[in-house]
């Protein structure tokens, strides 16, 4: 037969280590959760920076495309003006 003293010792020998393991595991998982939250926050910040940089680069490309396109039109107009001038100078209309 078991007495109350043996039950108390069994609780100490079995229950105390289980309780300590549960507390250690709880603290470990809370620390791990905090670490994951920090990593997620940093990843979100980097993603925002990349998105901002991407938008900035997109805007710059649009400006460059506009400059190239506008310059191309101006160059074509200048070439046509020179051709027209040459036709007038040579007296050959419509060549």
Buried (B, 14 or more C-beta within 10 A) or exposed (E): EEEEEEEEEEEEEEEEEEEEEEEEEEEEEEEEEEEEEEEEEEEEEEEEEEEEEEEEEEEEEEEEEEEEEEEEEEEEEEEEEEEEEEEEEEEEEEE
